[in-house]
């Protein structure tokens, strides 16, 4: 506790120096920590960073992020309420959309506390165990979102290739099983992550993270031990989300295009493809930043810190904001149902 308190005393000085690599107060802070075992060290807390080089305007930047969080939570809540209160939306496509909205809300709530704490109050500390819990939630929810987008592509494939059997293939029981399988896959895949980090010996002088939240790749680079196992594990997680899911989504749309091109009427082709536009945009909004974050963490070591920070914010902040906008603009049933929810609330 004394070490954490000492670190908080150093924060104003860190801000003036714009959190340079050599933290002026770091020796003083480390001296206050007692090491039970000099050969194994885990920091009581990590030091988060805001937006490098823009510390003096954090209060203004916080307005942007607060607005984004408000839009994300409001938009996804409206989607959940619209699907729940509209019987005509009790269909597989909208059940999967509800899963996507719930996942986006989880991602928003997982990053919002630490992000706003840094921007509003300049509170940069996050406890070691709290950091592990946060990264578990962030990576799990990201994997869930990837799997939900895959399930939505399967939904579109069944709806277009075999519309007469759509309701009999994607029954409520099947959708529940798909949802449980998605949760089980994310839990089993990412549960080992915090334990793989907790076994590492960390460097006392490397406690500054690259973001306002915890990533597995970011935290493991603060270790002074062999992180080969963590690298292999991280590669597995990336391949099982960006790799496997994206390949199956591409395969689904290849089969969808083959089915659509076999339709005789151009109007029917356009109508069939229009039902996929929202999902295609959601896939692009999610997977492009995921690929960007993965590439930068592995090959962008020499890039300015602000690039790492901004790409991570886009990866976690933009999809929850844009998905409700995309579906409310491109899907007329969702838009009308959301407007009915808003009109009832205004009358109430």
C-alpha positions in Angstrom: 0.0 0.0 0.0 2.9 2.4 0.8 4.3 1.8 -2.7 1.0 2.5 -4.4 0.6 5.7 -2.3 4.1 6.8 -3.3 3.3 6.2 -6.9 0.2 8.4 -6.7 2.4 11.2 -5.3 4.5 11.0 -8.4 1.6 11.3 -10.9 1.7 15.1 -11.1 5.4 15.0 -12.0 4.7 12.4 -14.6 2.1 14.6 -16.2 4.5 17.5 -16.5 7.1 15.4 -18.1 4.4 13.8 -20.3 5.2 10.4 -18.9 8.6 10.0 -20.4 10.3 6.6 -20.6 12.5 7.4 -17.6 10.0 8.1 -14.8 11.7 10.6 -12.5 9.9 9.4 -9.4 10.2 5.6 -10.2 13.3 5.0 -8.0 11.6 6.6 -5.0 8.5 4.6 -5.6 10.4 1.3 -6.0 12.4 1.9 -2.9 9.2 2.0 -0.9 8.2 -1.5 -2.0 9.5 -4.4 0.0 10.5 -7.4 -2.0 9.7 -10.7 -0.2 11.7 -12.5 -2.8 14.3 -10.6 -4.8 14.3 -13.3 -7.5 10.5 -13.0 -8.1 8.7 -9.6 -8.4 5.1 -8.7 -9.2 4.2 -5.0 -9.0 1.3 -4.1 -6.7 0.1 -1.9 -9.5 0.7 -0.8 -13.1 0.8 2.8 -14.3 -1.6 3.5 -17.1 -1.1 6.1 -19.8 -3.6 8.5 -21.4 -2.9 9.8 -24.9 0.9 10.5 -25.1 1.7 14.1 -25.9 -1.8 15.3 -25.3 -1.9 15.2 -21.5 -2.7 18.9 -21.3 -5.9 18.5 -23.2 -7.1 15.3 -21.5 -10.1 17.2 -20.1 -11.3 18.1 -23.6 -10.6 14.6 -25.0 -12.7 13.2 -22.1 -15.7 14.9 -23.6 -15.3 13.0 -26.8 -14.8 9.6 -25.0 -17.7 10.3 -22.7 -20.0 11.0 -25.7 -18.8 7.8 -27.3 -19.6 5.8 -24.2 -23.0 7.4 -23.9 -23.8 6.7 -27.6 -22.6 3.1 -27.2 -24.6 2.3 -24.1 -27.7 4.1 -25.2 -27.7 2.6 -28.7 -27.1 -1.0 -27.6 -29.7 -0.7 -24.8 -32.2 0.6 -27.4 -31.5 -2.4 -29.6 -32.0 -4.9 -26.7 -35.3 -3.1 -25.7 -36.5 -3.0 -29.3 -36.0 -6.7 -29.9 -37.5 -7.6 -26.5 -40.6 -5.5 -26.9 -41.3 -6.2 -30.6 -42.8 -9.7 -31.3 -42.0 -9.4 -35.0 -38.3 -9.2 -34.2 -38.3 -12.5 -32.3 -36.3 -14.1 -35.1 -32.8 -15.7 -35.2 -31.3 -12.7 -37.0 -32.4 -10.3 -34.2 -31.5 -12.7 -31.4 -27.9 -12.7 -32.7 -28.1 -8.9 -33.0 -29.1 -8.8 -29.3 -26.0 -10.9 -28.5 -23.8 -8.5 -30.4 -25.4 -5.5 -28.6 -24.9 -7.2 -25.2 -21.3 -7.9 -26.0 -20.7 -4.3 -27.1 -22.1 -3.1 -23.8 -19.8 -5.4 -21.9 -16.7 -4.0 -23.9 -17.8 -0.5 -23.2 -18.3 -1.1 -19.4 -15.0 -3.0 -19.2 -12.9 0.0 -20.5 -14.9 3.0 -19.4 -13.9 3.1 -15.7 -10.1 3.1 -16.2 -10.3 5.3 -19.3 -12.3 8.0 -17.7 -10.4 7.8 -14.5 -7.2 8.7 -16.4 -8.8 11.4 -18.5 -11.0 13.0 -15.8 -9.0 12.5 -12.6 -5.5 11.7 -13.8 -5.8 8.5 -11.8 -3.3 6.2 -13.5 -3.0 3.3 -11.1 -4.5 -0.1 -11.7 -3.8 -2.9 -9.3 -2.0 -6.0 -10.6 -5.0 -8.4 -10.0 -7.5 -5.8 -11.2 -5.4 -5.5 -14.4 -5.6 -9.3 -14.9 -9.3 -9.3 -14.4 -9.8 -6.4 -16.9 -7.7 -8.0 -19.6 -9.6 -11.3 -19.1 -12.9 -9.5 -19.7 -11.6 -7.5 -22.6 -10.2 -10.4 -24.5 -13.1 -12.7 -23.7 -15.7 -10.2 -24.9 -13.7 -9.6 -28.1 -13.6 -13.3 -28.8 -17.4 -13.5 -28.1 -18.0 -10.6 -30.5 -15.9 -12.4 -33.2 -17.9 -15.6 -32.7 -21.3 -13.8 -32.7 -20.3 -12.2 -36.0 -19.5 -15.7 -37.3 -22.9 -16.9 -36.1 -24.6 -14.0 -37.9 -22.9 -14.9 -41.1 -24.2 -18.5 -40.8 -27.7 -17.0 -40.2 -27.5 -15.0 -43.4 -26.3 -18.0 -45.3 -29.2 -20.2 -44.2 -31.7 -17.4 -44.7 -30.5 -16.8 -48.3 -29.6 -20.3 -49.5 -32.5 -22.2 -47.9 -35.2 -19.7 -46.8 -38.0 -22.3 -46.6 -36.0 -24.2 -43.9 -34.7 -21.1 -42.1 -37.1 -21.3 -39.2 -36.7 -25.1 -38.8 -32.9 -24.9 -38.9 -32.3 -22.0 -36.5 -34.8 -22.8 -33.8 -34.7 -21.2 -30.4 -33.0 -24.2 -28.9 -30.3 -24.1 -31.6 -29.7 -20.4 -31.0 -29.4 -21.0 -27.2 -26.9 -23.8 -27.9 -24.9 -21.5 -30.2 -24.8 -18.8 -27.5 -23.6 -21.3 -24.9 -21.0 -22.7 -27.2 -19.7 -19.1 -27.9 -19.4 -18.5 -24.1 -17.8 -21.8 -23.5 -15.2 -21.3 -26.3 -14.3 -17.8 -25.0 -14.1 -19.0 -21.3 -12.0 -22.1 -22.1 -9.7 -20.2 -24.5 -9.0 -17.2 -22.3 -9.2 -18.5 -18.7 -5.5 -19.5 -18.7 -4.4 -16.0 -19.7 -4.2 -14.3 -16.3 -2.5 -17.4 -14.8 0.2 -17.4 -17.5 0.9 -13.7 -16.6 0.8 -14.3 -12.9 3.6 -16.8 -13.1 6.0 -14.3 -14.7 8.7 -12.4 -12.9 8.2 -8.7 -13.7 10.8 -5.9 -14.0 10.5 -3.4 -11.1 11.3 -0.6 -13.5 8.8 -1.5 -16.2 5.3 -0.8 -14.9 4.1 1.8 -17.5 1.5 0.4 -19.7 0.8 1.6 -23.3 -2.9 2.2 -22.8 -5.6 3.2 -20.3 -6.5 -0.5 -19.9 -4.8 -3.8 -19.8 -3.9 -6.0 -22.8 -2.3 -9.4 -22.6 0.4 -8.4 -25.1 1.1 -5.2 -23.3 1.4 -6.6 -19.8 3.6 -9.6 -20.8 6.2 -7.2 -22.3 6.7 -5.8 -18.8 8.1 -9.1 -17.6 11.8 -9.9 -17.1 11.2 -13.6 -17.7 10.9 -15.9 -20.8 7.6 -15.1 -22.3 7.7 -17.7 -25.1 4.7 -19.5 -23.7 2.7 -16.3 -23.5 3.6 -15.4 -27.1 2.4 -18.8 -28.4 -0.7 -18.5 -26.3 -1.4 -15.0 -27.6 -0.9 -16.2 -31.2 -3.4 -19.0 -30.6 -6.0 -16.6 -29.4 -5.5 -14.3 -32.4 -5.6 -17.1 -34.9 -8.8 -18.6 -33.3 -10.5 -15.2 -33.6 -9.1 -13.1 -36.4 -7.9 -16.2 -38.3 -10.5 -19.0 -37.9 -13.6 -16.8 -37.6 -12.8 -14.5 -40.4 -12.0 -17.4 -42.7 -15.4 -19.0 -42.0 -17.1 -15.6 -42.5 -15.4 -15.3 -45.9 -16.5 -18.8 -46.7 -20.1 -18.0 -45.7 -20.2 -15.0 -48.0 -18.6 -16.9 -50.8 -21.4 -19.4 -50.6 -24.0 -16.6 -50.3 -22.7 -14.9 -53.4 -22.8 -18.2 -55.3 -26.4 -18.6 -54.2 -27.3 -14.9 -55.0 -25.8 -15.1 -58.5 -27.9 -18.1 -59.3 -31.1 -16.1 -58.8 -32.8 -15.2 -62.0 -34.1 -11.7 -61.1 -31.7 -8.8 -60.5 -34.2 -7.3 -58.1 -34.1 -10.5 -56.0 -30.3 -10.4 -56.0 -30.2 -6.9 -54.7 -32.9 -7.7 -52.1 -30.9 -10.7 -50.9 -27.6 -8.7 -50.7 -29.3 -5.8 -48.9 -30.0 -8.1 -46.0 -26.3 -8.6 -45.6 -25.0 -5.0 -45.8 -25.4 -4.3 -42.0 -23.6 -7.5 -41.1 -20.7 -6.9 -43.6 -20.2 -3.4 -42.2 -20.2 -4.7 -38.6 -17.6 -7.3 -39.6 -15.4 -4.7 -41.2 -15.7 -2.4 -38.2 -14.6 -5.2 -35.8 -12.0 -7.1 -37.8 -10.0 -4.2 -39.3 -9.0 -2.7 -35.9 -8.4 -6.2 -34.5 -5.9 -6.9 -37.3 -4.4 -3.4 -36.8 -3.8 -4.0 -33.0 -2.3 -7.4 -33.6 0.1 -6.2 -36.3 1.2 -3.1 -34.3 1.9 -5.1 -31.1 4.0 -7.6 -33.0 5.7 -5.5 -35.7 5.2 -1.8 -34.7 7.7 -1.6 -31.9 9.4 1.5 -33.4 6.1 3.4 -34.0 5.3 6.4 -31.8 3.4 5.5 -28.6 0.4 7.6 -29.7 -0.1 5.2 -32.7 -0.4 2.2 -30.3 -2.8 4.1 -28.1 -5.1 5.4 -30.8 -5.3 2.0 -32.6 -6.3 0.3 -29.3 -8.9 2.9 -28.7 -10.4 2.4 -32.1 -10.4 -1.3 -31.6 -12.3 -1.2 -28.3 -14.3 2.0 -28.7 -15.5 2.3 -32.2 -17.4 -1.0 -32.8 -19.8 -0.5 -29.8 -20.5 3.0 -31.1 -21.0 2.2 -34.8 -22.9 -1.1 -34.6 -26.1 0.4 -33.3 -25.8 3.2 -35.8 -25.2 0.8 -38.7 -28.2 -1.4 -37.8 -30.6 1.5 -37.1 -29.7 3.1 -40.4 -29.6 0.0 -42.6 -32.3 -2.1 -41.0 -35.8 -0.6 -41.2 -37.5 -3.1 -38.7 -34.8 -2.2 -36.1 -35.1 1.5 -36.8 -38.8 1.5 -36.4 -38.7 -0.6 -33.2 -36.1 1.7 -31.7 -38.3 4.8 -32.5 -41.3 3.1 -30.9 -39.2 2.5 -27.7 -38.1 6.1 -27.7 -41.7 7.4 -28.3 -43.1 5.3 -25.4 -40.4 6.6 -23.1 -41.1 10.2 -24.1 -44.8 9.7 -23.5 -44.2 7.9 -20.2 
